[in-house]
Amino acid sequence: MADVNTIRSAAGSRAAQIDEGLRTHMNKVYGTMSVGMLITFAAAWAISGLAVTTDPALAAAQIGPDQYLTSLGAALYTSPLKWLVMFAPLIFVFGFTAGLNRMSAATAQTVFYVFAAVMGVSISSIFLVFTGYSIAQIFLVTSIAFAGLSLWGYTTKKDISGWGSFLFMGLIGIIAASIVNLFIGSPAIMFAVSAIGVLIFAGLTAYDTQNIKNTYLAHAHHGDQEWLRKSGIMGALSLYLNFINMFMMLLQLFGNRE
């Protein structure tokens, strides 16, 4: 009987360690994501400030009454460089994912933060197009929705792993439609992509949260802390991309333009 009790005690202790490890892991995922968000919006705000001026002597192009693009702004938003700025985050994600196994966890985290800065440069034009109040309002709405969806994905007993293939196909579809619409410029396609995109990234937020949790639980007993740290960074990247894309699409749908 003592042996049985000892086994039960050991099993209970191990389960408690895994639960504590999971909480620590998820806190690191959300913490890494949050730092990435801070870097992104700080970079976007800083670049937009350098891209616009009210001094005609520094102007490279006029975009409104008493508002001009600086040479930096003209290069980022009107020259062929704009295509590199636009697609740089997508290229960065593919490269980061492909090279993750060859990086240390510390290097991967640094690369993630560099990516967050690149994303900030890519979306910096929102501060020229939308009002500051509108950006703050949509950010708050996105934060509340993201928190609720991620919490549900973490706590639900329902297995939503089957959503993955459907959501991935939807993601490929809206990426393709977005690229096509860059050349067509159809407001109807933009509206449809934004509306469907919000639903897809909402689903991905819950799906990725559950996947991060399940991945940790499946590998925690191996004790490979380096692998778990890199897994956490990839989880942070997934949630970060869901948040940014949901925010941008809600901004397109409901944002007030300058």
KEDO-864053 format. One record per residue (C-alpha): chain; x, z, y. Coordinates in Angstrom, 3 decimals. Each point is the difference from the previous one (the first is absolute). Layout:
! KEDO-864053
<site><cadena>A</cadena><east>X</east><up>Z</up><north>Y</north></site>
...
! end
This chain:
! KEDO-864053
<site><cadena>A</cadena><east>0.000</east><up>0.000</up><north>0.000</north></site>
<site><cadena>A</cadena><east>2.872</east><up>0.846</up><north>2.330</north></site>
<site><cadena>A</cadena><east>1.482</east><up>-3.438</up><north>-0.616</north></site>
<site><cadena>A</cadena><east>-3.316</east><up>-1.663</up><north>0.888</north></site>
<site><cadena>A</cadena><east>-0.248</east><up>2.036</up><north>3.199</north></site>
<site><cadena>A</cadena><east>3.579</east><up>-0.880</up><north>0.864</north></site>
<site><cadena>A</cadena><east>-0.718</east><up>-3.707</up><north>-0.482</north></site>
<site><cadena>A</cadena><east>-3.144</east><up>0.255</up><north>2.122</north></site>
<site><cadena>A</cadena><east>1.884</east><up>1.864</up><north>2.707</north></site>
<site><cadena>A</cadena><east>2.776</east><up>-2.612</up><north>0.012</north></site>
<site><cadena>A</cadena><east>-2.536</east><up>-2.835</up><north>0.155</north></site>
<site><cadena>A</cadena><east>-1.832</east><up>1.698</up><north>2.871</north></site>
<site><cadena>A</cadena><east>3.256</east><up>0.560</up><north>1.848</north></site>
<site><cadena>A</cadena><east>0.988</east><up>-3.644</up><north>-0.466</north></site>
<site><cadena>A</cadena><east>-3.400</east><up>-1.190</up><north>1.262</north></site>
<site><cadena>A</cadena><east>0.344</east><up>2.228</up><north>3.057</north></site>
<site><cadena>A</cadena><east>3.456</east><up>-1.446</up><north>0.707</north></site>
<site><cadena>A</cadena><east>-1.361</east><up>-3.550</up><north>-0.223</north></site>
<site><cadena>A</cadena><east>-2.908</east><up>0.869</up><north>2.321</north></site>
<site><cadena>A</cadena><east>2.402</east><up>1.514</up><north>2.524</north></site>
<site><cadena>A</cadena><east>2.307</east><up>-3.001</up><north>-0.349</north></site>
<site><cadena>A</cadena><east>-2.932</east><up>-2.356</up><north>0.581</north></site>
<site><cadena>A</cadena><east>-0.987</east><up>1.781</up><north>3.199</north></site>
<site><cadena>A</cadena><east>3.593</east><up>-0.157</up><north>1.229</north></site>
<site><cadena>A</cadena><east>0.221</east><up>-3.683</up><north>-0.956</north></site>
<site><cadena>A</cadena><east>-3.220</east><up>-0.896</up><north>1.827</north></site>
<site><cadena>A</cadena><east>1.092</east><up>1.954</up><north>3.074</north></site>
<site><cadena>A</cadena><east>3.225</east><up>-2.027</up><north>0.057</north></site>
<site><cadena>A</cadena><east>-1.961</east><up>-3.246</up><north>-0.380</north></site>
<site><cadena>A</cadena><east>-2.296</east><up>0.832</up><north>2.914</north></site>
<site><cadena>A</cadena><east>2.903</east><up>1.368</up><north>2.038</north></site>
<site><cadena>A</cadena><east>2.075</east><up>-3.165</up><north>-0.480</north></site>
<site><cadena>A</cadena><east>-3.005</east><up>-2.138</up><north>0.851</north></site>
<site><cadena>A</cadena><east>-0.720</east><up>2.042</up><north>3.133</north></site>
<site><cadena>A</cadena><east>3.574</east><up>-0.325</up><north>1.273</north></site>
<site><cadena>A</cadena><east>-0.231</east><up>-3.739</up><north>-0.629</north></site>
<site><cadena>A</cadena><east>-3.229</east><up>-0.158</up><north>2.026</north></site>
<site><cadena>A</cadena><east>1.614</east><up>1.905</up><north>2.861</north></site>
<site><cadena>A</cadena><east>2.963</east><up>-2.388</up><north>0.016</north></site>
<site><cadena>A</cadena><east>-2.304</east><up>-3.026</up><north>-0.071</north></site>
<site><cadena>A</cadena><east>-2.158</east><up>0.995</up><north>2.942</north></site>
<site><cadena>A</cadena><east>2.961</east><up>1.286</up><north>2.006</north></site>
<site><cadena>A</cadena><east>1.804</east><up>-3.335</up><north>-0.530</north></site>
<site><cadena>A</cadena><east>-3.149</east><up>-1.989</up><north>0.829</north></site>
<site><cadena>A</cadena><east>-0.592</east><up>1.947</up><north>3.217</north></site>
<site><cadena>A</cadena><east>3.666</east><up>-0.219</up><north>1.058</north></site>
<site><cadena>A</cadena><east>0.249</east><up>-3.749</up><north>-0.644</north></site>
<site><cadena>A</cadena><east>-3.274</east><up>-0.723</up><north>1.795</north></site>
<site><cadena>A</cadena><east>1.301</east><up>1.944</up><north>2.998</north></site>
<site><cadena>A</cadena><east>3.143</east><up>-2.119</up><north>0.092</north></site>
<site><cadena>A</cadena><east>-1.971</east><up>-3.228</up><north>-0.515</north></site>
<site><cadena>A</cadena><east>-2.247</east><up>0.334</up><north>3.058</north></site>
<site><cadena>A</cadena><east>0.762</east><up>0.466</up><north>3.670</north></site>
<site><cadena>A</cadena><east>-1.854</east><up>0.007</up><north>3.312</north></site>
<site><cadena>A</cadena><east>3.062</east><up>-1.277</up><north>1.872</north></site>
<site><cadena>A</cadena><east>-0.202</east><up>-3.788</up><north>0.512</north></site>
<site><cadena>A</cadena><east>3.770</east><up>-0.095</up><north>0.435</north></site>
<site><cadena>A</cadena><east>0.423</east><up>1.014</up><north>-3.662</north></site>
<site><cadena>A</cadena><east>-2.777</east><up>-2.249</up><north>-1.281</north></site>
<site><cadena>A</cadena><east>0.428</east><up>-2.703</up><north>-2.602</north></site>
<site><cadena>A</cadena><east>-3.742</east><up>-0.730</up><north>-0.303</north></site>
<site><cadena>A</cadena><east>-3.226</east><up>1.292</up><north>1.548</north></site>
<site><cadena>A</cadena><east>-2.663</east><up>1.456</up><north>-2.306</north></site>
<site><cadena>A</cadena><east>-2.408</east><up>1.510</up><north>2.507</north></site>
<site><cadena>A</cadena><east>-0.462</east><up>1.135</up><north>3.591</north></site>
<site><cadena>A</cadena><east>3.219</east><up>1.764</up><north>1.009</north></site>
<site><cadena>A</cadena><east>1.107</east><up>0.061</up><north>-3.628</north></site>
<site><cadena>A</cadena><east>2.896</east><up>-2.043</up><north>-1.350</north></site>
<site><cadena>A</cadena><east>2.026</east><up>-0.405</up><north>-3.159</north></site>
<site><cadena>A</cadena><east>3.679</east><up>0.810</up><north>0.271</north></site>
<site><cadena>A</cadena><east>2.536</east><up>-2.249</up><north>-1.696</north></site>
<site><cadena>A</cadena><east>-0.205</east><up>2.310</up><north>-3.027</north></site>
<site><cadena>A</cadena><east>-3.784</east><up>-0.237</up><north>-0.043</north></site>
<site><cadena>A</cadena><east>0.083</east><up>-3.774</up><north>0.300</north></site>
<site><cadena>A</cadena><east>2.484</east><up>-0.204</up><north>-2.876</north></site>
<site><cadena>A</cadena><east>-2.087</east><up>2.293</up><north>-2.240</north></site>
<site><cadena>A</cadena><east>-3.457</east><up>-1.361</up><north>0.736</north></site>
<site><cadena>A</cadena><east>0.288</east><up>-3.619</up><north>1.187</north></site>
<site><cadena>A</cadena><east>3.212</east><up>-1.472</up><north>-1.429</north></site>
<site><cadena>A</cadena><east>0.547</east><up>-1.138</up><north>-3.616</north></site>
<site><cadena>A</cadena><east>1.450</east><up>3.488</up><north>-0.581</north></site>
<site><cadena>A</cadena><east>-3.600</east><up>1.253</up><north>-0.143</north></site>
<site><cadena>A</cadena><east>-0.329</east><up>-1.436</up><north>-3.537</north></site>
<site><cadena>A</cadena><east>2.959</east><up>2.049</up><north>-1.205</north></site>
<site><cadena>A</cadena><east>-1.401</east><up>3.104</up><north>1.690</north></site>
<site><cadena>A</cadena><east>-3.400</east><up>-0.654</up><north>-1.582</north></site>
<site><cadena>A</cadena><east>1.209</east><up>-0.544</up><north>-3.563</north></site>
<site><cadena>A</cadena><east>2.993</east><up>2.370</up><north>-0.004</north></site>
<site><cadena>A</cadena><east>-1.972</east><up>2.979</up><north>-1.433</north></site>
<site><cadena>A</cadena><east>-1.317</east><up>-2.099</up><north>-2.897</north></site>
<site><cadena>A</cadena><east>3.485</east><up>-1.312</up><north>-0.818</north></site>
<site><cadena>A</cadena><east>1.389</east><up>3.533</up><north>0.351</north></site>
<site><cadena>A</cadena><east>-2.545</east><up>1.423</up><north>-2.476</north></site>
<site><cadena>A</cadena><east>0.819</east><up>-2.596</up><north>-2.656</north></site>
<site><cadena>A</cadena><east>3.740</east><up>0.585</up><north>0.433</north></site>
<site><cadena>A</cadena><east>-0.387</east><up>3.788</up><north>-0.030</north></site>
<site><cadena>A</cadena><east>-2.099</east><up>-0.044</up><north>-3.160</north></site>
<site><cadena>A</cadena><east>2.383</east><up>-2.371</up><north>-1.783</north></site>
<site><cadena>A</cadena><east>3.096</east><up>2.024</up><north>0.897</north></site>
<site><cadena>A</cadena><east>-1.370</east><up>3.524</up><north>-0.453</north></site>
<site><cadena>A</cadena><east>1.480</east><up>0.536</up><north>-3.470</north></site>
<site><cadena>A</cadena><east>3.498</east><up>-0.674</up><north>1.348</north></site>
<site><cadena>A</cadena><east>-0.345</east><up>2.517</up><north>2.843</north></site>
<site><cadena>A</cadena><east>0.413</east><up>3.738</up><north>0.016</north></site>
<site><cadena>A</cadena><east>-3.023</east><up>2.015</up><north>1.089</north></site>
<site><cadena>A</cadena><east>1.724</east><up>0.874</up><north>3.295</north></site>
<site><cadena>A</cadena><east>0.707</east><up>-3.679</up><north>0.707</north></site>
<site><cadena>A</cadena><east>-3.564</east><up>-0.964</up><north>-0.902</north></site>
<site><cadena>A</cadena><east>-1.375</east><up>2.544</up><north>2.457</north></site>
<site><cadena>A</cadena><east>2.254</east><up>-1.316</up><north>2.768</north></site>
<site><cadena>A</cadena><east>-1.052</east><up>-3.574</up><north>-0.740</north></site>
<site><cadena>A</cadena><east>-3.647</east><up>1.079</up><north>0.146</north></site>
<site><cadena>A</cadena><east>0.525</east><up>1.445</up><north>3.473</north></site>
<site><cadena>A</cadena><east>1.769</east><up>-3.198</up><north>1.121</north></site>
<site><cadena>A</cadena><east>-2.978</east><up>-1.943</up><north>-1.348</north></site>
<site><cadena>A</cadena><east>-2.343</east><up>2.251</up><north>1.993</north></site>
<site><cadena>A</cadena><east>1.939</east><up>-0.873</up><north>3.180</north></site>
<site><cadena>A</cadena><east>-0.209</east><up>-3.726</up><north>-0.833</north></site>
<site><cadena>A</cadena><east>-3.754</east><up>0.372</up><north>-0.487</north></site>
<site><cadena>A</cadena><east>-0.190</east><up>1.656</up><north>3.417</north></site>
<site><cadena>A</cadena><east>1.632</east><up>-3.020</up><north>1.617</north></site>
<site><cadena>A</cadena><east>-2.379</east><up>-2.291</up><north>-1.911</north></site>
<site><cadena>A</cadena><east>-3.184</east><up>1.756</up><north>1.198</north></site>
<site><cadena>A</cadena><east>1.241</east><up>0.867</up><north>3.510</north></site>
<site><cadena>A</cadena><east>-2.260</east><up>-2.633</up><north>1.562</north></site>
<site><cadena>A</cadena><east>-3.029</east><up>2.253</up><north>-0.598</north></site>
<site><cadena>A</cadena><east>1.012</east><up>1.951</up><north>3.108</north></site>
<site><cadena>A</cadena><east>-0.262</east><up>-3.236</up><north>2.002</north></site>
<site><cadena>A</cadena><east>-3.278</east><up>-1.167</up><north>-1.539</north></site>
<site><cadena>A</cadena><east>-2.043</east><up>3.212</up><north>-0.409</north></site>
<site><cadena>A</cadena><east>-0.652</east><up>2.954</up><north>2.290</north></site>
<site><cadena>A</cadena><east>1.941</east><up>3.180</up><north>-0.673</north></site>
<site><cadena>A</cadena><east>-3.245</east><up>1.962</up><north>-0.410</north></site>
<site><cadena>A</cadena><east>-1.264</east><up>-2.499</up><north>-2.560</north></site>
<site><cadena>A</cadena><east>3.247</east><up>0.196</up><north>-1.991</north></site>
<site><cadena>A</cadena><east>-0.149</east><up>3.811</up><north>-0.041</north></site>
<site><cadena>A</cadena><east>-3.672</east><up>-0.035</up><north>-0.983</north></site>
<site><cadena>A</cadena><east>0.486</east><up>-2.438</up><north>-2.888</north></site>
<site><cadena>A</cadena><east>3.083</east><up>1.924</up><north>-1.138</north></site>
<site><cadena>A</cadena><east>-2.076</east><up>3.196</up><north>-0.190</north></site>
<site><cadena>A</cadena><east>-2.784</east><up>-1.742</up><north>-1.928</north></site>
<site><cadena>A</cadena><east>2.532</east><up>-1.509</up><north>-2.409</north></site>
<site><cadena>A</cadena><east>1.679</east><up>3.382</up><north>-0.506</north></site>
<site><cadena>A</cadena><east>-3.288</east><up>1.687</up><north>-0.883</north></site>
<site><cadena>A</cadena><east>-1.027</east><up>-2.801</up><north>-2.382</north></site>
<site><cadena>A</cadena><east>3.447</east><up>-0.112</up><north>-1.616</north></site>
<site><cadena>A</cadena><east>0.085</east><up>3.769</up><north>-0.528</north></site>
<site><cadena>A</cadena><east>-3.435</east><up>-0.023</up><north>-1.634</north></site>
<site><cadena>A</cadena><east>0.782</east><up>-2.951</up><north>-2.269</north></site>
<site><cadena>A</cadena><east>3.390</east><up>1.367</up><north>-1.036</north></site>
<site><cadena>A</cadena><east>-1.467</east><up>3.449</up><north>-0.706</north></site>
<site><cadena>A</cadena><east>-2.699</east><up>-1.561</up><north>-2.144</north></site>
<site><cadena>A</cadena><east>2.574</east><up>-2.051</up><north>-1.904</north></site>
<site><cadena>A</cadena><east>2.036</east><up>3.147</up><north>-0.639</north></site>
<site><cadena>A</cadena><east>-2.846</east><up>2.274</up><north>-1.102</north></site>
<site><cadena>A</cadena><east>-2.394</east><up>-2.322</up><north>-1.825</north></site>
<site><cadena>A</cadena><east>-0.236</east><up>0.290</up><north>-3.761</north></site>
<site><cadena>A</cadena><east>-1.061</east><up>-3.650</up><north>-0.189</north></site>
<site><cadena>A</cadena><east>2.650</east><up>-2.423</up><north>-1.239</north></site>
<site><cadena>A</cadena><east>0.200</east><up>-2.716</up><north>2.670</north></site>
<site><cadena>A</cadena><east>3.052</east><up>-1.761</up><north>-1.445</north></site>
<site><cadena>A</cadena><east>-2.282</east><up>-2.917</up><north>-0.871</north></site>
<site><cadena>A</cadena><east>-0.387</east><up>-0.717</up><north>3.720</north></site>
<site><cadena>A</cadena><east>3.617</east><up>-1.145</up><north>0.180</north></site>
<site><cadena>A</cadena><east>-0.333</east><up>-3.631</up><north>-1.094</north></site>
<site><cadena>A</cadena><east>-3.118</east><up>-0.577</up><north>2.115</north></site>
<site><cadena>A</cadena><east>1.574</east><up>1.544</up><north>3.112</north></site>
<site><cadena>A</cadena><east>3.258</east><up>-1.912</up><north>-0.531</north></site>
<site><cadena>A</cadena><east>-1.854</east><up>-3.323</up><north>-0.213</north></site>
<site><cadena>A</cadena><east>-1.899</east><up>0.899</up><north>3.163</north></site>
<site><cadena>A</cadena><east>3.267</east><up>0.878</up><north>1.727</north></site>
<site><cadena>A</cadena><east>1.542</east><up>-3.357</up><north>-0.913</north></site>
<site><cadena>A</cadena><east>-3.135</east><up>-1.702</up><north>1.266</north></site>
<site><cadena>A</cadena><east>0.008</east><up>1.622</up><north>3.436</north></site>
<site><cadena>A</cadena><east>3.761</east><up>-0.581</up><north>0.410</north></site>
<site><cadena>A</cadena><east>-0.501</east><up>-3.695</up><north>-0.756</north></site>
<site><cadena>A</cadena><east>-3.020</east><up>-0.224</up><north>2.300</north></site>
<site><cadena>A</cadena><east>1.886</east><up>1.774</up><north>2.791</north></site>
<site><cadena>A</cadena><east>2.930</east><up>-2.409</up><north>-0.251</north></site>
<site><cadena>A</cadena><east>-2.321</east><up>-3.025</up><north>0.035</north></site>
<site><cadena>A</cadena><east>-1.866</east><up>1.405</up><north>3.000</north></site>
<site><cadena>A</cadena><east>3.244</east><up>0.271</up><north>1.971</north></site>
<site><cadena>A</cadena><east>-0.141</east><up>-3.796</up><north>0.231</north></site>
<site><cadena>A</cadena><east>-3.798</east><up>-0.413</up><north>0.167</north></site>
<site><cadena>A</cadena><east>-0.785</east><up>2.847</up><north>2.385</north></site>
<site><cadena>A</cadena><east>-3.590</east><up>0.442</up><north>-1.185</north></site>
<site><cadena>A</cadena><east>-1.764</east><up>3.154</up><north>1.350</north></site>
<site><cadena>A</cadena><east>-2.400</east><up>-0.122</up><north>-2.969</north></site>
<site><cadena>A</cadena><east>2.841</east><up>0.039</up><north>-2.532</north></site>
<site><cadena>A</cadena><east>1.738</east><up>2.790</up><north>1.933</north></site>
<site><cadena>A</cadena><east>-3.200</east><up>2.078</up><north>-0.041</north></site>
<site><cadena>A</cadena><east>-0.527</east><up>-0.589</up><north>-3.727</north></site>
<site><cadena>A</cadena><east>3.630</east><up>0.822</up><north>-0.845</north></site>
<site><cadena>A</cadena><east>-0.140</east><up>3.196</up><north>2.065</north></site>
<site><cadena>A</cadena><east>-3.327</east><up>1.168</up><north>-1.443</north></site>
<site><cadena>A</cadena><east>0.968</east><up>-0.717</up><north>-3.621</north></site>
<site><cadena>A</cadena><east>3.513</east><up>1.322</up><north>0.625</north></site>
<site><cadena>A</cadena><east>-1.307</east><up>3.389</up><north>1.125</north></site>
<site><cadena>A</cadena><east>-1.880</east><up>0.341</up><north>-3.304</north></site>
<site><cadena>A</cadena><east>2.991</east><up>-1.121</up><north>-2.060</north></site>
<site><cadena>A</cadena><east>2.444</east><up>2.377</up><north>1.682</north></site>
<site><cadena>A</cadena><east>-2.517</east><up>2.826</up><north>-0.224</north></site>
<site><cadena>A</cadena><east>-0.161</east><up>-0.574</up><north>-3.749</north></site>
<site><cadena>A</cadena><east>3.793</east><up>-0.294</up><north>-0.233</north></site>
<site><cadena>A</cadena><east>0.404</east><up>3.341</up><north>1.776</north></site>
<site><cadena>A</cadena><east>-1.989</east><up>1.810</up><north>-2.695</north></site>
<site><cadena>A</cadena><east>1.548</east><up>-2.085</up><north>-2.799</north></site>
<site><cadena>A</cadena><east>3.599</east><up>0.491</up><north>1.153</north></site>
<site><cadena>A</cadena><east>-0.490</east><up>3.735</up><north>0.501</north></site>
<site><cadena>A</cadena><east>-1.251</east><up>0.424</up><north>-3.553</north></site>
<site><cadena>A</cadena><east>2.789</east><up>-2.236</up><north>-1.278</north></site>
<site><cadena>A</cadena><east>2.673</east><up>2.065</up><north>1.791</north></site>
<site><cadena>A</cadena><east>-1.441</east><up>3.161</up><north>-1.539</north></site>
<site><cadena>A</cadena><east>-0.255</east><up>-1.465</up><north>-3.512</north></site>
<site><cadena>A</cadena><east>3.498</east><up>-1.493</up><north>0.166</north></site>
<site><cadena>A</cadena><east>1.451</east><up>3.389</up><north>0.847</north></site>
<site><cadena>A</cadena><east>-1.916</east><up>1.746</up><north>-2.785</north></site>
<site><cadena>A</cadena><east>1.120</east><up>-2.642</up><north>-2.509</north></site>
<site><cadena>A</cadena><east>3.700</east><up>0.343</up><north>0.857</north></site>
<site><cadena>A</cadena><east>0.415</east><up>3.593</up><north>1.213</north></site>
<site><cadena>A</cadena><east>0.981</east><up>1.282</up><north>-3.446</north></site>
<site><cadena>A</cadena><east>3.024</east><up>-2.336</up><north>-0.058</north></site>
<site><cadena>A</cadena><east>1.581</east><up>1.958</up><north>2.856</north></site>
<site><cadena>A</cadena><east>1.531</east><up>-3.105</up><north>1.651</north></site>
<site><cadena>A</cadena><east>-0.139</east><up>1.204</up><north>3.597</north></site>
<site><cadena>A</cadena><east>1.708</east><up>-3.091</up><north>1.421</north></site>
<site><cadena>A</cadena><east>-2.618</east><up>-2.285</up><north>-1.574</north></site>
<site><cadena>A</cadena><east>-2.833</east><up>2.257</up><north>1.178</north></site>
<site><cadena>A</cadena><east>1.379</east><up>-0.027</up><north>3.558</north></site>
<site><cadena>A</cadena><east>0.120</east><up>-3.790</up><north>0.045</north></site>
<site><cadena>A</cadena><east>-3.489</east><up>-0.110</up><north>-1.514</north></site>
<site><cadena>A</cadena><east>-1.166</east><up>2.256</up><north>2.827</north></site>
<site><cadena>A</cadena><east>1.515</east><up>-2.325</up><north>2.617</north></site>
<site><cadena>A</cadena><east>-1.775</east><up>-2.973</up><north>-1.552</north></site>
<site><cadena>A</cadena><east>-3.202</east><up>2.026</up><north>0.039</north></site>
<site><cadena>A</cadena><east>0.546</east><up>0.771</up><north>3.677</north></site>
<site><cadena>A</cadena><east>0.557</east><up>-3.711</up><north>0.663</north></site>
<site><cadena>A</cadena><east>-3.248</east><up>-0.922</up><north>-1.774</north></site>
<site><cadena>A</cadena><east>-2.062</east><up>2.539</up><north>1.940</north></site>
<site><cadena>A</cadena><east>1.758</east><up>-0.920</up><north>3.254</north></site>
<site><cadena>A</cadena><east>-0.872</east><up>-3.686</up><north>-0.456</north></site>
<site><cadena>A</cadena><east>-3.614</east><up>0.888</up><north>-0.808</north></site>
<site><cadena>A</cadena><east>-0.280</east><up>2.065</up><north>3.182</north></site>
<site><cadena>A</cadena><east>1.673</east><up>-2.568</up><north>2.272</north></site>
<site><cadena>A</cadena><east>-2.086</east><up>-2.878</up><north>-1.324</north></site>
<site><cadena>A</cadena><east>-3.260</east><up>1.944</up><north>0.151</north></site>
<site><cadena>A</cadena><east>0.841</east><up>1.038</up><north>3.584</north></site>
<site><cadena>A</cadena><east>0.844</east><up>-3.558</up><north>1.077</north></site>
<site><cadena>A</cadena><east>-3.169</east><up>-1.434</up><north>-1.525</north></site>
<site><cadena>A</cadena><east>-2.236</east><up>2.668</up><north>1.528</north></site>
<site><cadena>A</cadena><east>1.725</east><up>-0.687</up><north>3.322</north></site>
<site><cadena>A</cadena><east>-0.805</east><up>-3.707</up><north>-0.333</north></site>
<site><cadena>A</cadena><east>-3.641</east><up>0.837</up><north>-0.762</north></site>
<site><cadena>A</cadena><east>-0.698</east><up>2.769</up><north>2.505</north></site>
<site><cadena>A</cadena><east>2.896</east><up>0.159</up><north>2.462</north></site>
<site><cadena>A</cadena><east>-0.604</east><up>-0.513</up><north>3.733</north></site>
<site><cadena>A</cadena><east>2.259</east><up>-2.679</up><north>1.401</north></site>
<site><cadena>A</cadena><east>1.886</east><up>0.195</up><north>3.280</north></site>
! end
